[in-house]
Amino acid sequence: MGQKLNLLLGQTLGFSGDPFAMPVEQAARHVRRGGVLIEGSKILEVGESDAMRAAHPDALVTDYDDGLITAGFVDAHVHYPQTGIIASWGKQLIDWLNLYTFPEETRFADPDVARIGAKTYFDLALANGTTSMCSFCTIHPTSVDAYFTEALSRGMRVAGGKTCMDRNAPEGLRDTVQSAYDDSRALGQKWHGQGRLTYAVTPRFSPTSTPEQLEALGGLWAEHPEYLMQTHLSEQLPEIAWMRTLYPEARDYLDTYERYGLLGKGAMFGHAIHLEPREKARLLESGAALIHCPTSNTFIGSGLFDMAALKADGHLIGLATDTGGGSSFSMLRTMAAAYEVAQLRGTALHPAQLYWLATQGAADAMGMGGAIGNLAAGMEADLVVLDLAATPVIAQRAARADSFWEALFPTIMMGDDRAVADVWLNGVRYIPAA
C-alpha cells in the first residue's frame, strides 16, 4: 500500500520558467481553484481542484478556500546568531559589526546560547513562511551543531557553515588558518548529507581572513565541491577601500576570493552592490550566485543593487533577509524592499519576478532548484499558504483588484507573518510548538 495522500485546495502559484527571461504569462502558472497532491514528502501532482478531487477520492483534503498555496520561501543569506540584535540602531557595516555583531556572536561559544538562538531563529523563520535558508553560524563549532541539530529535528532543507575569521575580529571570535580548515572539514563530514542538510564553506569576508586562511578554505572546497561556499562581496564603499589596503595586489574585491579558489558554481556572494565590470564578467562566467539583501542594504546604508541590469546579463540571483543586518524575518517584506530598491534604480519589478526571486530564484542560487522553490510535481513538499486578505488594509485593496497579480501585490508590499496561514515541511503540516 502506498503512502497516504494529502490534497491541498486553494489558489496555486508555480513557475515554468524565469519571469525575468520570458513573459510573465509564460513563466508563471496561477490556478484560481487549484490543488496540490502530496504523497509522503513529495508533490505528486498540481492541477485543477475538481479534477484532482475526482481522481483521488480517498485523499485527505485540506481546503484553504481562497488561500494561495506556493512553494515555501527560501532565504539565501542569513546570520542566525544575529537574531537577537536585529534592528539595532544607527551604524554602517564596519561599526555595526564591531558594536553589535561581534559581541553577540561571541556568546555562541556557549552551547545553551547557541541552542536557544537556533530554536528562536527557526521559530521566527517558519512563522514567516520561510522553509529553507543558508546561514552563517559563528566561529564556534557549537553554533553549527546547534543550527543543524535544530533544522534536522524539524526535517528542513537548509545550508550553513562555521564562519571563519583569523584577523580584524576581537579575541574570542578569531580562529586560525589550521583550525578554520580542521573545524570546517570536521563539521562538513558530520552534517553534510544528514537529512536534508548541506554544508557551506564560510569565510566571513576577505578583510577578516588572511590570504593563508582563504587559501586553506579554497582547498577544502576543492576537496568537497559538493559543499556550497558563502561569503560577502562589495557591500559598502568603505569596506571596499579597507579591502584594498589589506589586499593591495588584488585586481578587485572578487579577486581576493578568486585567486584562492573561492569562485565557481556553488559560490554565493551576499550583497554584490558595487561591482566592477571585470567582477561582473567573472561572476557570470563562473556560474556563481549573487544574493540580494534589500532590507539590509537600505537599513545600514549600503547602496542599491542593480537587479534589472544584472538579470538582463543572465546572472544567477537569489533573495535574502540578511538577518540581522536585514530588518525583517519576512520574505514578503524583503520582496517589498526589493521592489523599492528597483524603483530607485528605475525599474518596477513585476510581482511574479519578486515572488520568483524569493522561491525558485533563491533555491537556484543555493543549488537546490531541483528540490525546492517551486510548486511542481516531483518537488519536495515545502509549502506556504498565504491569506491575501490578512489585514484590513490589504483586504480592502485586494478586493478592488482586477487580476491575480493586482490581488497579490498588496500582500507583497504590506504583508508580514499575519499573512502566513499555514506551512508544510517535507510533506508534513508544520504545527508551532505551544
C-alpha positions as a Markdown table, in Angstrom:
| # | Residue | x | y | z |
|---|---|---|---|---|
| 1 | Met | 0.0 | 0.0 | 0.0 |
| 2 | Gly | 1.3 | 3.5 | -0.9 |
| 3 | Gln | 1.6 | 6.4 | 1.5 |
| 4 | Lys | -1.4 | 8.4 | 2.5 |
| 5 | Leu | -2.3 | 11.2 | 0.0 |
| 6 | Asn | -2.8 | 14.8 | 1.2 |
| 7 | Leu | -4.8 | 17.0 | -1.2 |
| 8 | Leu | -4.5 | 20.8 | -0.5 |
| 9 | Leu | -7.0 | 23.0 | -2.2 |
| 10 | Gly | -6.9 | 26.7 | -2.9 |
| 11 | Gln | -5.3 | 29.1 | -5.3 |
| 12 | Thr | -1.9 | 27.8 | -6.6 |
| 13 | Leu | 1.1 | 29.6 | -8.0 |
| 14 | Gly | 4.1 | 27.9 | -9.6 |
| 15 | Phe | 6.6 | 28.7 | -12.3 |
| 16 | Ser | 7.6 | 27.0 | -15.6 |
| 17 | Gly | 10.4 | 29.5 | -16.2 |
| 18 | Asp | 12.2 | 32.6 | -15.1 |
| 19 | Pro | 9.9 | 35.7 | -15.4 |
| 20 | Phe | 12.9 | 37.9 | -16.0 |
| 21 | Ala | 13.7 | 35.8 | -19.1 |
| 22 | Met | 10.3 | 35.3 | -20.6 |
| 23 | Pro | 6.9 | 36.9 | -20.5 |
| 24 | Val | 5.1 | 36.5 | -17.1 |
| 25 | Glu | 2.1 | 34.8 | -18.6 |
| 26 | Gln | 4.5 | 32.1 | -19.9 |
| 27 | Ala | 6.7 | 31.8 | -16.8 |
| 28 | Ala | 4.0 | 31.8 | -14.1 |
| 29 | Arg | 1.2 | 29.3 | -13.5 |
| 30 | His | -1.7 | 30.5 | -11.4 |
| 31 | Val | -4.8 | 28.4 | -10.9 |
| 32 | Arg | -7.8 | 30.1 | -9.3 |
| 33 | Arg | -9.2 | 26.9 | -7.9 |
| 34 | Gly | -6.3 | 24.5 | -7.8 |
| 35 | Gly | -5.0 | 21.6 | -5.9 |
| 36 | Val | -1.6 | 20.2 | -4.7 |
| 37 | Leu | -1.4 | 16.4 | -4.1 |
| 38 | Ile | 1.3 | 15.3 | -1.7 |
| 39 | Glu | 2.5 | 11.7 | -1.3 |
| 40 | Gly | 5.0 | 11.3 | 1.6 |
| 41 | Ser | 7.5 | 14.1 | 1.3 |
| 42 | Lys | 6.9 | 14.9 | -2.4 |
| 43 | Ile | 4.5 | 16.8 | -4.5 |
| 44 | Leu | 2.8 | 14.2 | -6.7 |
| 45 | Glu | 0.6 | 16.5 | -8.8 |
| 46 | Val | -0.5 | 20.1 | -9.2 |
| 47 | Gly | -3.7 | 20.8 | -11.1 |
| 48 | Glu | -7.4 | 21.8 | -11.0 |
| 49 | Ser | -9.2 | 21.1 | -7.8 |
| 50 | Asp | -12.3 | 19.4 | -9.2 |
| 51 | Ala | -10.3 | 17.0 | -11.4 |
| 52 | Met | -7.9 | 16.2 | -8.6 |
| 53 | Arg | -10.7 | 15.5 | -6.1 |
| 54 | Ala | -12.4 | 13.2 | -8.6 |
| 55 | Ala | -9.2 | 11.4 | -9.4 |
| 56 | His | -8.2 | 10.9 | -5.7 |
| 57 | Pro | -11.4 | 10.4 | -3.7 |
| 58 | Asp | -9.5 | 8.8 | -0.8 |
| 59 | Ala | -7.0 | 11.6 | -0.3 |
| 60 | Leu | -7.2 | 13.6 | 2.9 |
| 61 | Val | -8.4 | 17.1 | 1.9 |
| 62 | Thr | -7.4 | 20.4 | 3.4 |
| 63 | Asp | -9.3 | 23.2 | 1.8 |
| 64 | Tyr | -7.8 | 26.7 | 2.1 |
| 65 | Asp | -10.6 | 28.3 | 0.2 |
| 66 | Asp | -9.0 | 31.5 | -1.3 |
| 67 | Gly | -5.6 | 30.9 | 0.3 |
| 68 | Leu | -2.7 | 31.0 | -2.0 |
| 69 | Ile | -0.5 | 27.8 | -2.0 |
| 70 | Thr | 3.0 | 28.2 | -3.2 |
| 71 | Ala | 6.5 | 26.8 | -2.6 |
| 72 | Gly | 7.8 | 27.9 | 0.8 |
| 73 | Phe | 10.1 | 30.9 | 0.9 |
| 74 | Val | 13.8 | 30.4 | 0.5 |
| 75 | Asp | 16.2 | 32.8 | 2.3 |
| 76 | Ala | 19.6 | 32.5 | 0.7 |
| 77 | His | 21.7 | 34.6 | 3.1 |
| 78 | Val | 21.1 | 34.9 | 6.8 |
| 79 | His | 23.1 | 35.1 | 10.1 |
| 80 | Tyr | 21.0 | 33.2 | 12.6 |
| 81 | Pro | 23.3 | 34.2 | 15.5 |
| 82 | Gln | 22.3 | 37.8 | 14.9 |
| 83 | Thr | 18.6 | 37.2 | 15.6 |
| 84 | Gly | 18.9 | 38.9 | 19.0 |
| 85 | Ile | 20.4 | 42.1 | 17.6 |
| 86 | Ile | 18.0 | 42.6 | 14.6 |
| 87 | Ala | 17.0 | 46.3 | 14.2 |
| 88 | Ser | 19.9 | 47.7 | 16.1 |
| 89 | Trp | 20.2 | 51.5 | 15.6 |
| 90 | Gly | 22.4 | 53.7 | 13.7 |
| 91 | Lys | 25.6 | 52.2 | 12.3 |
| 92 | Gln | 27.0 | 51.2 | 8.9 |
| 93 | Leu | 28.8 | 48.0 | 8.2 |
| 94 | Ile | 32.2 | 48.1 | 9.9 |
| 95 | Asp | 30.9 | 49.9 | 13.1 |
| 96 | Trp | 27.8 | 47.7 | 13.1 |
| 97 | Leu | 30.0 | 44.6 | 13.2 |
| 98 | Asn | 32.2 | 45.9 | 16.0 |
| 99 | Leu | 29.4 | 47.4 | 18.1 |
| 100 | Tyr | 26.6 | 44.8 | 17.7 |
| 101 | Thr | 27.6 | 41.7 | 15.7 |
| 102 | Phe | 30.9 | 40.6 | 17.2 |
| 103 | Pro | 29.8 | 40.9 | 20.9 |
| 104 | Glu | 26.6 | 38.9 | 20.1 |
| 105 | Glu | 28.4 | 36.2 | 18.2 |
| 106 | Thr | 31.0 | 35.8 | 21.0 |
| 107 | Arg | 28.1 | 34.5 | 23.2 |
| 108 | Phe | 27.6 | 31.5 | 20.8 |
| 109 | Ala | 30.6 | 29.7 | 22.3 |
| 110 | Asp | 28.1 | 28.6 | 25.0 |
| 111 | Pro | 26.1 | 25.6 | 23.7 |
| 112 | Asp | 23.0 | 26.7 | 25.6 |
| 113 | Val | 23.1 | 30.2 | 24.0 |
| 114 | Ala | 23.5 | 28.6 | 20.5 |
| 115 | Arg | 20.7 | 26.1 | 21.1 |
| 116 | Ile | 18.2 | 28.7 | 22.3 |
| 117 | Gly | 19.4 | 31.0 | 19.4 |
| 118 | Ala | 18.8 | 28.4 | 16.8 |
| 119 | Lys | 15.4 | 27.5 | 18.1 |
| 120 | Thr | 14.3 | 31.1 | 18.3 |
| 121 | Tyr | 15.5 | 31.7 | 14.7 |
| 122 | Phe | 13.8 | 28.8 | 13.2 |
| 123 | Asp | 10.5 | 29.6 | 15.1 |
| 124 | Leu | 10.6 | 33.1 | 13.6 |
| 125 | Ala | 11.6 | 32.0 | 10.1 |
| 126 | Leu | 8.8 | 29.4 | 9.9 |
| 127 | Ala | 6.3 | 31.9 | 11.3 |
| 128 | Asn | 7.1 | 34.0 | 8.3 |
| 129 | Gly | 6.7 | 31.1 | 5.8 |
| 130 | Thr | 10.5 | 30.5 | 5.2 |
| 131 | Thr | 11.1 | 26.8 | 4.9 |
| 132 | Ser | 14.8 | 26.8 | 3.7 |
| 133 | Met | 17.8 | 29.1 | 4.2 |
| 134 | Cys | 21.5 | 29.3 | 4.1 |
| 135 | Ser | 23.1 | 30.7 | 7.3 |
| 136 | Phe | 26.4 | 31.9 | 8.5 |
| 137 | Cys | 27.0 | 30.5 | 12.0 |
| 138 | Thr | 29.8 | 31.8 | 14.2 |
| 139 | Ile | 33.4 | 30.6 | 14.5 |
| 140 | His | 32.3 | 28.2 | 17.2 |
| 141 | Pro | 31.5 | 24.6 | 16.1 |
| 142 | Thr | 28.8 | 24.7 | 18.9 |
| 143 | Ser | 26.9 | 27.2 | 16.8 |
| 144 | Val | 27.0 | 25.0 | 13.7 |
| 145 | Asp | 25.9 | 22.0 | 15.7 |
| 146 | Ala | 23.0 | 23.9 | 17.3 |
| 147 | Tyr | 21.8 | 25.1 | 13.9 |
| 148 | Phe | 21.9 | 21.8 | 12.1 |
| 149 | Thr | 20.5 | 19.9 | 15.1 |
| 150 | Glu | 17.5 | 22.2 | 15.2 |
| 151 | Ala | 17.0 | 22.0 | 11.4 |
| 152 | Leu | 17.3 | 18.2 | 11.4 |
| 153 | Ser | 14.8 | 17.9 | 14.1 |
| 154 | Arg | 12.3 | 19.9 | 12.0 |
| 155 | Gly | 13.0 | 18.0 | 8.8 |
| 156 | Met | 14.1 | 21.2 | 7.0 |
| 157 | Arg | 16.3 | 21.6 | 3.9 |
| 158 | Val | 19.0 | 24.1 | 5.0 |
| 159 | Ala | 22.6 | 25.0 | 4.4 |
| 160 | Gly | 25.1 | 26.6 | 6.7 |
| 161 | Gly | 28.6 | 26.6 | 8.0 |
| 162 | Lys | 31.2 | 27.8 | 10.5 |
| 163 | Thr | 32.1 | 31.4 | 9.9 |
| 164 | Cys | 35.9 | 31.7 | 9.6 |
| 165 | Met | 37.9 | 34.8 | 10.7 |
| 166 | Asp | 41.6 | 34.9 | 11.7 |
| 167 | Arg | 42.1 | 38.7 | 11.8 |
| 168 | Asn | 40.4 | 42.0 | 12.3 |
| 169 | Ala | 38.0 | 40.5 | 14.8 |
| 170 | Pro | 38.0 | 40.5 | 18.6 |
| 171 | Glu | 39.6 | 37.8 | 20.7 |
| 172 | Gly | 37.1 | 35.0 | 21.1 |
| 173 | Leu | 36.0 | 35.4 | 17.5 |
| 174 | Arg | 39.2 | 34.6 | 15.8 |
| 175 | Asp | 40.3 | 31.2 | 14.7 |
| 176 | Thr | 43.5 | 30.2 | 12.8 |
| 177 | Val | 44.3 | 29.0 | 9.3 |
| 178 | Gln | 44.5 | 25.4 | 10.6 |
| 179 | Ser | 41.5 | 25.5 | 12.9 |
| 180 | Ala | 39.3 | 27.1 | 10.3 |
| 181 | Tyr | 40.2 | 24.2 | 7.9 |
| 182 | Asp | 40.0 | 21.5 | 10.5 |
| 183 | Asp | 36.8 | 22.7 | 12.1 |
| 184 | Ser | 35.1 | 23.2 | 8.8 |
| 185 | Arg | 36.2 | 19.8 | 7.5 |
| 186 | Ala | 35.0 | 18.0 | 10.6 |
| 187 | Leu | 31.7 | 19.9 | 10.6 |
| 188 | Gly | 31.1 | 19.1 | 6.9 |
| 189 | Gln | 31.8 | 15.5 | 7.5 |
| 190 | Lys | 29.5 | 15.4 | 10.5 |
| 191 | Trp | 26.5 | 17.2 | 8.9 |
| 192 | His | 26.6 | 17.3 | 5.2 |
| 193 | Gly | 24.0 | 14.9 | 3.7 |
| 194 | Gln | 22.4 | 14.2 | 7.1 |
| 195 | Gly | 18.6 | 14.5 | 6.4 |
| 196 | Arg | 18.3 | 17.5 | 4.1 |
| 197 | Leu | 21.4 | 19.4 | 5.3 |
| 198 | Thr | 24.1 | 21.0 | 3.2 |
| 199 | Tyr | 27.4 | 22.3 | 4.4 |
| 200 | Ala | 28.8 | 25.6 | 3.2 |
| 201 | Val | 32.4 | 26.7 | 3.4 |
| 202 | Thr | 32.1 | 30.1 | 5.1 |
| 203 | Pro | 34.8 | 32.8 | 5.2 |
| 204 | Arg | 33.0 | 35.9 | 6.6 |
| 205 | Phe | 34.6 | 38.2 | 4.1 |
| 206 | Ser | 38.2 | 38.7 | 2.9 |
| 207 | Pro | 39.0 | 41.6 | 5.3 |
| 208 | Thr | 38.6 | 39.2 | 8.3 |
| 209 | Ser | 40.6 | 36.4 | 6.7 |
| 210 | Thr | 44.3 | 36.3 | 5.9 |
| 211 | Pro | 45.3 | 35.1 | 2.4 |
| 212 | Glu | 46.5 | 31.9 | 4.0 |
| 213 | Gln | 43.1 | 31.2 | 5.6 |
| 214 | Leu | 41.3 | 31.9 | 2.3 |
| 215 | Glu | 43.7 | 29.6 | 0.6 |
| 216 | Ala | 43.0 | 26.8 | 3.1 |
| 217 | Leu | 39.3 | 27.2 | 2.7 |
| 218 | Gly | 39.6 | 27.2 | -1.1 |
| 219 | Gly | 41.5 | 24.0 | -0.7 |
| 220 | Leu | 38.7 | 22.5 | 1.5 |
| 221 | Trp | 36.1 | 23.5 | -1.1 |
| 222 | Ala | 38.2 | 21.9 | -3.9 |
| 223 | Glu | 38.3 | 18.7 | -1.8 |
| 224 | His | 34.5 | 18.9 | -1.3 |
| 225 | Pro | 32.9 | 20.5 | -4.3 |
| 226 | Glu | 29.5 | 19.2 | -3.2 |
| 227 | Tyr | 29.6 | 21.8 | -0.4 |
| 228 | Leu | 28.4 | 25.4 | -1.0 |
| 229 | Met | 30.7 | 28.4 | -0.4 |
| 230 | Gln | 29.2 | 31.6 | 1.0 |
| 231 | Thr | 30.7 | 35.0 | 1.8 |
| 232 | His | 30.2 | 38.7 | 1.3 |
| 233 | Leu | 31.2 | 40.9 | -1.6 |
| 234 | Ser | 31.2 | 44.6 | -2.3 |
| 235 | Glu | 28.6 | 45.6 | 0.3 |
| 236 | Gln | 29.8 | 49.1 | 1.1 |
| 237 | Leu | 32.3 | 51.5 | -0.4 |
| 238 | Pro | 34.3 | 51.9 | 2.9 |
| 239 | Glu | 34.6 | 48.1 | 3.1 |
| 240 | Ile | 36.0 | 48.0 | -0.5 |
| 241 | Ala | 38.5 | 50.7 | 0.4 |
| 242 | Trp | 39.5 | 48.7 | 3.5 |
| 243 | Met | 39.9 | 45.6 | 1.4 |
| 244 | Arg | 42.3 | 47.3 | -0.9 |
| 245 | Thr | 44.6 | 48.2 | 2.0 |
| 246 | Leu | 44.6 | 44.5 | 3.0 |
| 247 | Tyr | 45.0 | 43.1 | -0.5 |
| 248 | Pro | 46.9 | 45.7 | -2.4 |
| 249 | Glu | 47.9 | 43.2 | -5.1 |
| 250 | Ala | 44.2 | 42.3 | -5.9 |
| 251 | Arg | 42.7 | 43.4 | -9.1 |
| 252 | Asp | 39.4 | 44.0 | -7.4 |
| 253 | Tyr | 37.3 | 42.6 | -4.4 |
| 254 | Leu | 36.3 | 39.4 | -6.2 |
| 255 | Asp | 39.9 | 38.7 | -6.9 |
| 256 | Thr | 40.6 | 38.2 | -3.2 |
| 257 | Tyr | 38.4 | 35.1 | -3.4 |
| 258 | Glu | 39.1 | 34.1 | -7.0 |
| 259 | Arg | 42.9 | 33.7 | -6.5 |
| 260 | Tyr | 42.3 | 31.3 | -3.6 |
| 261 | Gly | 39.8 | 29.0 | -5.3 |
| 262 | Leu | 36.7 | 30.5 | -3.8 |
| 263 | Leu | 34.9 | 31.3 | -7.1 |
| 264 | Gly | 32.8 | 28.9 | -9.1 |
| 265 | Lys | 29.5 | 27.1 | -9.3 |
| 266 | Gly | 28.1 | 26.8 | -5.8 |
| 267 | Ala | 29.6 | 30.1 | -4.6 |
| 268 | Met | 27.1 | 32.5 | -3.1 |
| 269 | Phe | 28.2 | 36.2 | -2.8 |
| 270 | Gly | 26.0 | 38.3 | -0.5 |
| 271 | His | 25.2 | 41.9 | -1.5 |
| 272 | Ala | 27.4 | 42.4 | -4.6 |
| 273 | Ile | 26.2 | 46.0 | -4.9 |
| 274 | His | 29.3 | 47.9 | -6.1 |
| 275 | Leu | 30.7 | 45.5 | -8.8 |
| 276 | Glu | 33.3 | 46.4 | -11.3 |
| 277 | Pro | 33.0 | 45.2 | -15.0 |
| 278 | Arg | 35.6 | 42.5 | -14.6 |
| 279 | Glu | 33.8 | 41.2 | -11.5 |
| 280 | Lys | 30.5 | 41.0 | -13.2 |
| 281 | Ala | 32.0 | 39.2 | -16.2 |
| 282 | Arg | 33.8 | 36.6 | -14.0 |
| 283 | Leu | 30.8 | 36.0 | -11.7 |
| 284 | Leu | 28.7 | 35.3 | -14.7 |
| 285 | Glu | 31.3 | 33.1 | -16.4 |
| 286 | Ser | 31.9 | 31.1 | -13.2 |
| 287 | Gly | 28.2 | 30.3 | -12.5 |
| 288 | Ala | 28.4 | 31.9 | -9.0 |
| 289 | Ala | 25.3 | 33.3 | -7.4 |
| 290 | Leu | 24.6 | 36.9 | -6.2 |
| 291 | Ile | 22.4 | 37.3 | -3.2 |
| 292 | His | 20.3 | 40.4 | -3.0 |
| 293 | Cys | 19.6 | 41.6 | 0.6 |
| 294 | Pro | 17.5 | 44.7 | 0.1 |
| 295 | Thr | 16.3 | 45.4 | 3.7 |
| 296 | Ser | 19.9 | 45.2 | 4.9 |
| 297 | Asn | 21.2 | 47.3 | 2.1 |
| 298 | Thr | 18.8 | 50.1 | 2.9 |
| 299 | Phe | 19.0 | 49.7 | 6.7 |
| 300 | Ile | 22.7 | 50.1 | 7.0 |
| 301 | Gly | 23.1 | 52.4 | 4.0 |
| 302 | Ser | 25.0 | 50.1 | 1.7 |
| 303 | Gly | 23.6 | 51.1 | -1.7 |
| 304 | Leu | 21.1 | 50.0 | -4.4 |
| 305 | Phe | 21.6 | 46.6 | -6.0 |
| 306 | Asp | 21.2 | 46.7 | -9.8 |
| 307 | Met | 18.7 | 43.9 | -10.3 |
| 308 | Ala | 17.5 | 44.8 | -13.8 |
| 309 | Ala | 20.9 | 45.1 | -15.4 |
| 310 | Leu | 22.3 | 42.0 | -13.7 |
| 311 | Lys | 19.3 | 39.8 | -14.6 |
| 312 | Ala | 19.4 | 41.1 | -18.1 |
| 313 | Asp | 23.0 | 40.0 | -18.3 |
| 314 | Gly | 22.0 | 36.5 | -17.1 |
| 315 | His | 23.3 | 36.5 | -13.6 |
| 316 | Leu | 22.0 | 33.9 | -11.1 |
| 317 | Ile | 20.4 | 35.9 | -8.3 |
| 318 | Gly | 18.6 | 34.9 | -5.1 |
| 319 | Leu | 16.8 | 37.0 | -2.5 |
| 320 | Ala | 17.6 | 37.1 | 1.2 |
| 321 | Thr | 16.7 | 38.8 | 4.5 |
| 322 | Asp | 20.3 | 39.0 | 5.8 |
| 323 | Thr | 19.0 | 38.6 | 9.3 |
| 324 | Gly | 20.1 | 40.5 | 11.5 |
| 325 | Gly | 21.6 | 43.2 | 9.3 |
| 326 | Gly | 18.4 | 43.0 | 7.5 |
| 327 | Ser | 15.5 | 44.4 | 9.5 |
| 328 | Ser | 12.8 | 41.7 | 8.9 |
| 329 | Phe | 12.5 | 37.9 | 9.0 |
| 330 | Ser | 9.7 | 38.2 | 6.4 |
| 331 | Met | 10.4 | 37.4 | 2.8 |
| 332 | Leu | 7.3 | 39.3 | 1.9 |
| 333 | Arg | 8.9 | 42.4 | 3.4 |
| 334 | Thr | 12.1 | 41.5 | 1.6 |
| 335 | Met | 10.2 | 41.4 | -1.7 |
| 336 | Ala | 8.7 | 44.8 | -0.9 |
| 337 | Ala | 12.2 | 46.2 | -0.2 |
| 338 | Ala | 13.5 | 44.7 | -3.5 |
| 339 | Tyr | 10.7 | 46.4 | -5.3 |
| 340 | Glu | 11.5 | 49.7 | -3.7 |
| 341 | Val | 15.2 | 49.4 | -4.4 |
| 342 | Ala | 14.5 | 48.6 | -8.1 |
| 343 | Gln | 12.2 | 51.6 | -8.3 |
| 344 | Leu | 15.0 | 53.8 | -7.1 |
| 345 | Arg | 17.1 | 52.2 | -9.9 |
| 346 | Gly | 14.3 | 53.0 | -12.4 |
| 347 | Thr | 12.6 | 49.6 | -12.8 |
| 348 | Ala | 9.3 | 48.4 | -11.5 |
| 349 | Leu | 9.7 | 44.7 | -10.8 |
| 350 | His | 6.6 | 42.6 | -11.6 |
| 351 | Pro | 5.0 | 40.7 | -8.6 |
| 352 | Ala | 5.9 | 37.4 | -10.4 |
| 353 | Gln | 9.5 | 38.4 | -10.6 |
| 354 | Leu | 9.6 | 39.3 | -6.9 |
| 355 | Tyr | 7.9 | 36.0 | -5.9 |
| 356 | Trp | 10.2 | 34.0 | -8.1 |
| 357 | Leu | 13.3 | 35.6 | -6.5 |
| 358 | Ala | 12.0 | 34.6 | -3.1 |
| 359 | Thr | 11.3 | 31.0 | -4.1 |
| 360 | Gln | 12.8 | 29.4 | -7.3 |
| 361 | Gly | 15.5 | 32.1 | -7.7 |
| 362 | Ala | 16.8 | 31.7 | -4.2 |
| 363 | Ala | 16.6 | 27.9 | -4.4 |
| 364 | Asp | 18.6 | 28.0 | -7.7 |
| 365 | Ala | 21.2 | 30.2 | -6.0 |
| 366 | Met | 21.6 | 27.6 | -3.3 |
| 367 | Gly | 21.9 | 24.8 | -5.9 |
| 368 | Met | 18.7 | 23.3 | -4.7 |
| 369 | Gly | 16.3 | 24.4 | -7.5 |
| 370 | Gly | 15.6 | 20.8 | -8.5 |
| 371 | Ala | 14.3 | 20.0 | -5.0 |
| 372 | Ile | 12.7 | 23.1 | -3.5 |
| 373 | Gly | 11.4 | 26.6 | -4.5 |
| 374 | Asn | 8.6 | 25.7 | -6.9 |
| 375 | Leu | 5.1 | 24.2 | -6.8 |
| 376 | Ala | 5.5 | 21.3 | -9.3 |
| 377 | Ala | 5.3 | 17.6 | -9.5 |
| 378 | Gly | 8.4 | 15.9 | -8.1 |
| 379 | Met | 9.4 | 18.7 | -5.8 |
| 380 | Glu | 9.8 | 18.3 | -2.1 |
| 381 | Ala | 6.6 | 19.4 | -0.3 |
| 382 | Asp | 7.8 | 22.5 | 1.5 |
| 383 | Leu | 4.9 | 24.9 | 1.1 |
| 384 | Val | 3.5 | 28.1 | 2.4 |
| 385 | Val | -0.2 | 29.1 | 2.3 |
| 386 | Leu | -0.9 | 32.8 | 2.2 |
| 387 | Asp | -4.0 | 34.7 | 3.2 |
| 388 | Leu | -4.3 | 37.5 | 0.6 |
| 389 | Ala | -6.6 | 39.5 | 2.9 |
| 390 | Ala | -4.7 | 39.1 | 6.1 |
| 391 | Thr | -5.2 | 42.7 | 7.4 |
| 392 | Pro | -8.0 | 45.2 | 6.8 |
| 393 | Val | -5.8 | 47.5 | 4.7 |
| 394 | Ile | -4.6 | 44.6 | 2.5 |
| 395 | Ala | -8.2 | 43.2 | 2.3 |
| 396 | Gln | -9.7 | 46.4 | 1.1 |
| 397 | Arg | -7.0 | 46.8 | -1.6 |
| 398 | Ala | -7.2 | 43.2 | -2.8 |
| 399 | Ala | -11.0 | 43.4 | -3.1 |
| 400 | Arg | -10.6 | 46.1 | -5.8 |
| 401 | Ala | -8.1 | 44.0 | -7.8 |
| 402 | Asp | -8.8 | 43.3 | -11.4 |
| 403 | Ser | -6.2 | 40.5 | -11.7 |
| 404 | Phe | -4.5 | 37.9 | -9.6 |
| 405 | Trp | -1.2 | 39.9 | -9.7 |
| 406 | Glu | -3.0 | 43.0 | -8.5 |
| 407 | Ala | -4.5 | 41.0 | -5.7 |
| 408 | Leu | -1.2 | 39.5 | -4.7 |
| 409 | Phe | 0.8 | 42.7 | -4.8 |
| 410 | Pro | -0.7 | 44.3 | -1.6 |
| 411 | Thr | 0.4 | 41.3 | 0.4 |
| 412 | Ile | 3.9 | 41.5 | -1.1 |
| 413 | Met | 4.1 | 45.2 | -0.2 |
| 414 | Met | 2.3 | 45.2 | 3.2 |
| 415 | Gly | 2.2 | 41.6 | 4.3 |
| 416 | Asp | 4.1 | 40.0 | 7.2 |
| 417 | Asp | 3.7 | 36.9 | 9.4 |
| 418 | Arg | 0.0 | 37.6 | 9.7 |
| 419 | Ala | -0.4 | 36.6 | 6.0 |
| 420 | Val | 1.1 | 33.1 | 6.6 |
| 421 | Ala | -1.9 | 30.9 | 7.1 |
| 422 | Asp | -0.1 | 27.6 | 7.1 |
| 423 | Val | 3.3 | 25.9 | 6.4 |
| 424 | Trp | 4.2 | 22.4 | 5.2 |
| 425 | Leu | 7.6 | 20.9 | 5.7 |
| 426 | Asn | 8.7 | 17.9 | 3.8 |
| 427 | Gly | 5.1 | 16.8 | 3.3 |
| 428 | Val | 4.1 | 17.4 | 6.9 |
| 429 | Arg | 1.9 | 20.2 | 8.2 |
| 430 | Tyr | 4.0 | 22.4 | 10.5 |
| 431 | Ile | 2.5 | 23.0 | 13.9 |
| 432 | Pro | 4.3 | 25.5 | 16.0 |
| 433 | Ala | 5.2 | 24.4 | 19.5 |
| 434 | Ala | 2.9 | 25.8 | 22.2 |
